[in-house]
Structures are given as structure tokens and as C-alpha cells.
């Protein structure tokens, strides 16, 4: 058998949980979106410059969650150029161009900053 009892007030805990429930991290994600788009643009291999200049982002808020999404709008023959550069692609003459991992190293510091900034916002709410 298990028994638990407590006494006192939970007012401080309830107030902290209410603050956390209403926490708005949109400004954190907006700043991260801008920084991420700049980091991705800087890291993208440049031949014509179009792929590196085509990074955008959006902050999406939905029921109880928020996220930042990065997009690259440079598309050739229906295929995103940023992904061709990242993962490689077949040429029209039967060859293959190997990809280069440039996205993950560029965006990893942004993820770490988001984590730190959101944690700070949650713990100081």
C-alpha cells in the first residue's frame, strides 16, 4: 500500500505553471529563423549564388506548440537544389555528383541557441 499526504500551499507552484503555460517563444524562434537562414546561406556552396540566396524561414504556431521551418526556394526540374547539394545527384550523362553535408553543421549551433534561449525563458518565467 502507498500513501502520500502534504500540507501547505501550492500557490507559488501554480503561479509558475500558469506563467509557463502562457509562455510566448515566438520572438525566440523568429530570431533563430533569421540566424538560421543567414547561417544556411553562408554555408551553401556557391556556383551561381541562387541556392545560397534562396533560404527563407517561417515560424508556425499551432495548438500548444511552435516551430521554425527553413525553406530553400531554389528548385530545378522539380528538385530542390539545396537537397541536391546536401545529398548528391545523378547527372544526365550517367554520372553522379556526391553530396556534401553543409546543412547540419550550419544549423546545429542555431538549434543549441534555441534550446538555451527557450530554457532560459521557461526557467525565468
Secondary structure, 3 states (H helix, E strand, C coil): CCCCCCCCCCHHHHHHHHHHHCCCCHHHHHHHHHHHHHHHHHHCCCCCCCCHHHEEEEEEEECCEEEEEEEECCEECCEEHHHHHHHEEECCCCCEEECCCCHHHHHHHHHHHHHHHHHHHHHCC
